[in-house]
Amino acid sequence: MIRRLPTRRPGAGLHVTPGAAWHYPRNSARVDAPGGLGGNPPESHILGNMLIRRAATQADAPLIAAHRKAMYAALDKSPETALDAMSVSFEPWVVRVMGEGKYFGWVISDAGKPVASAGLLILDWPPDPVDPRGGRRGYLLYVFVEPHHRKRGLAHDLVEMCLAEARHQGIQVIALHGSDAGRPLYESFGFRASDEMVFVLPEG
């Protein structure tokens, strides 16, 4: 699926320094950072009955890998051995691309336990009719919410933060591969189906 954002100058929208955090009530499906989507919110010390959302850091690589593994396990029932091998290779990869400024992630925690996460990967991309100026494209990936925290707006919150970061980066086109279950959420943001196909070369 794909979405083209309205043209905005780079720097518009949310950009949160990795590790910055803010808090909102557990019974609230979605609350913007204090002051809106415009910068690093102040740290809050009111932790009772609160969800905490924050920008991911390289130290979150094992968490992101675990959420990614759970997502793939639910979607395509891949063998456990294949998922484990994938996770071993994924952790150093995500550490590297975060260090290169190509991956931005967010984590939502409840009572200190991470319960949801998502990421935005920045790709070099040639100009095309959708984005004639080209240069870069965003890829929304690994939107995952633990089962007992679903239907509470957390996935919507994560997608919202990823799109805000894309605006901040001056990126107009964002793509993703969405599951059937996630399609209504992505369509609510304006994503539409695309004609992309994929081919996997055999090993050897």
N, C-alpha and C positions, 0 to 999 in steps of 0.2 A: 504494500500500500504506500501511497505517497501523498504529501501535502506541500503546497507552496505557500510560504508565509508572505504577508504584505511587505513591501520594501521598507526597510528601516535602516537607519545608520548603525554601523557597528558600535556596540556599547549600550544600546537600548535594551531594556529588559533586565531580568535577574542575572546576577553573576555572584556566586558565593565562594569565598575562599575555602579550599578543602579543610574540613574539620569544623567550620563555623556551624553553629546550631541554633535553632529556635524551637519553641514549644507551643503546643496548643492542646485544648482539652480532648480527652479520649472520646467523649461523646459527640465531638464535632467532626463531621465528615471531612471538612476542608476549611482551613483558615489561612489566609495569606500571612506572610511574614510581617512583623510590625512595620508600618510605613508603606506597605504594598510591596510589589515585586521590584525593588529598586536598589538592592545592595545587601551588605552584610548586616543582619539584625543583631541587636545586642544579646549577649548570653543571659539567659534567665536562670534563676535559682529556685523557681517555683516548680518542683518536680512532682508533687503529689497529683495523682490522677491526670497525668499529662502524657501525651505522645511527643516525641522529640524527632524532628527531622533535621538532617544535616548533610553537608556536602561530603562525599566519600573521599577517603585518602588511600594512598598505596597500602597502608596497613589493613585496609578492608578487602584486599584481594582474596583471602580465603572465604570471606563471607559472600562476596560477589560470585565466586566460583561455586559455592554451595547452593546459592539460590539459582544459578544458571543450571546446575546439574539437576535440581529438583524440577525446574521448568521443563527441561528436555525429557526427563523421566515421565512426566505427566503427559507430554505431548505425543511422543513417538515411541515410547516403550523400548528405548534402546537398551542393549545389554548392559548390565552393571559394569562389566570390565571396560566397555567402550566409554562409558560415562566417567569412570575413574581416570582413564588415560587422558581423556579430554581435559579434565580438571587439573591434572598435573601440568599439562602444557599451558593451560589457560592462565594460571596464576602469574607466572613470570611475564606473560604477554600483557596482561592488564596493568601490571606494575610498570612495564616499559612505556605503554602508550599513555598512561596517566602522567608519567614523568616527562613525556614529550608534548604534553598539552593537547593530546588528541582524543582523550576520553574524559568525560565529566560524569560523575555519578552522584546519586543521592540515596540516603538510607533513612528509613523511618523506624524508630525504636519505641517499644512500649515497656515501661518499667525496666529500662536498661537492656532489654533484649531486642535485637534487630528483627523486624517482622516484615519488612518490605524494602525493595531496592529497585533501581533502574539506572540506565546509563545512556549517554549520548556520545557516539563515536563521530569524529570529524574526519571526513575523507577528502582527498584530492579528487576533483571531478572536472571533466572537460565541459565547456559550454555546450548547451543543447537548447532545443526550442522551449523547454520548460523554464530554463534559467540561462538566457543568452549570454550573460556576463560570466557565468560559470565560476570555476576556480575551486569551490569546495561544496560538499553536500553533507548534511547531517544524517546519521543513521541511529534511530531510536531502538534500543535493544535491552533485553534482560529485564523487562518489566515483570516483577514477581512480588506477590503478596502471600504470606503464609495463610493456609486455609481458614484458620480461625479468626483472621482479621479481614477477610474479604467482605464485599458488599458494604463497605464503610467509606468509600470514596478515596482510599489510599492510592489505588492505581491511577485515578484521575489526577490526584495531587502530584504524583511522580511524573506523569506525562506533561502536566502543566509546567513543572520545573524544567524539564528537558527542552520544551519548546521555548521557554523564556531564555535559556542559555543559548539556544540557536539564534534567537534574535540578538542577544548580546554579541554573539560572534559574527553577526552580519550574514548569516546563512539563510537562504530563502527556501531551499528544498530539503525536506526531511522524508526519509523513506523508512519502512519497517516491514518485517514479516509478521503478520498478526494471525493468531489462532482464531478459530471460529468463535470461541467464547469471548475473545478480546475485541472482535470486529466492531460491535456496537459502540464500545468506548472510543476506539480510534475514529470511527465515522463521526462521532459527536464533536470531535475536534476539527473535522474537515478533511480527514484522510480519505482518499478514494482508491479503488482497486487500480492496479497498473498491469501492464502486459509482460512483466518480467518472467523469464524462464531461467533455468539453471542446468548446468551440465557438470558432472564430477568425473574427472579423468581417473581411470583405473591406475592403481599403483604399479610400479615397475616399468 
